[in-house]
Amino acid sequence: MLSEERIKLMTRMASFEDNEGKEYDSASTHFRGDYVGAQVLKAVICATIAYMIVFGVYIYYNYETFMTDIYKMDIWAFATSALKWYAVVVVVYSVIVYIVFSIKYTKARQGLKKYFNNLKLLGSLLVKESEEKQE
């Protein structure tokens, strides 16, 4: 005979697997440092590419002024300023990504912990039902 409690539990677990379970899959297979570190590395690469694009658009937009003043301007000061802004952008973006993915990893671990507790409960319900059938 089917148990209503067991069916509800299995439905809840299937819903978790279809929704949050897929999202939490990568967090479940890595340690926290590895997971967050990989996300921060991706963020640094993306921030570098984005900064290069924005810097290129800035140079393109001010190309005429840039070319007329190139002999008058201090190239080292310009390069230093550009590198400082790059460092600020990358550090700020990396810190934001670190915080976001640390929270995401913690939520994933908590969700998976609930899922595994439900698996244990389902196993105990199955054992209980099989013992009742034998009697």
N, C-alpha and C positions, 0 to 999 in steps of 0.2 A: 504494500500500500504506500502511496506517495504521501510524504509529510509536507504540510503547508509551510512549516518553518524552513525546511530544507529547500523547497522550491524558491521561496523568497530570498534565501541566502544565495542560492546559485544564480538567480536573476540579478541580484546586486553585484555579484562577482563578475558575471558576464558583462554587465554594463561598465564596470570598472575597466575590464580588459579592453573593451572597445573604445573607451574614451581616454581616461587618464593613463591607462596602462601602456598604450603606445607611446605617449609622451614621456612617461617615466622609464621607458626601456633603457635608454642610454645611461641614465643616472643609476640604474640598478646594476649595471655591469661594470661600473668604474668606482674607484675610490674617490672621495670628495676632492682631494687635491688634484688628481688626474683630470677629473671631469671639469672642474672650475678652471684649471690651468689650460686645458685645451680650448675652452671657450674664450679665455682671455687672449690666448695666442691668435685665435681667429679674429678677435676684436682688434688686436694690434695690426694685423695684416689689412683688415678692412679700413681701419682708421688711416693707415698709411696711403692706401689707394685713394680714399676719399680726399685726404689732404692734398695729394698730388693733383687730383682733378680740380679741386677748388683753387689751388695755387696756379695751375695752368690756365684756368679761366680768368683769374685775376691778372695774370701777365698778358693774356690775349686781350682782355678788356682795356688795359692800360698800355698796350703795346707801343703806341705812338709816343706817349709821354716817357715810357721806359727807355725807348731807343734814343730819344733826343737828350735825355738826362743821364745816359749810361756812363758817359765820360766825366760827368760832374759828381756823380753819386759815389758814396763810399761802399764798395762792393762787399767788404767784410761786414760792415754794419748791417747791410741789407740781408746778407746770408745768415748772420747771427740772429737777426730778428725773425727770419723765416724759420730757422731751426728751433728757436725758443717757442714760437707759436706751434710748431709741429710737436714739440715735446709736451706742451700744455694740452693740446688736443688729445694726444695719445694717452697721456696719464689720466686725464679726466675721464675719457671714454673707457679706459681699462678699469678704473675704479668703479664706475657705474656698472660695467659688465660683471665685475667680480661680485659686487653686492647682489645684483639681480640673480645671477646663477648660483650663488651660495644659498639664497632663499629658495630658489627653485629646487635645488638638490635636497634641501632639508624637507620641503613639502613632499618631494618624490619619495624620500625614505619613509616619511610618516605614512603616506598613502600605501606604500608597499608593505609596511609593517601591519597595517589594518587588513590588507588583503591576505597576508600569510596567517594572521590570526583567524580570519574567516575560513581559510583552508583547514586549519586545525579544528575549528568548530564543525565544519562540514564532515571531516573525517570522524570526529567523535559521534556525530549524529548518525552516520552510516554504521558505525560499530554498534551503537545503541540499538538501531533498527534491526541489524542482523542478529543481535542477541535476543531481541524480543521475538523474532521469527522462529528461532531455534527452540524457544520455550514453549 
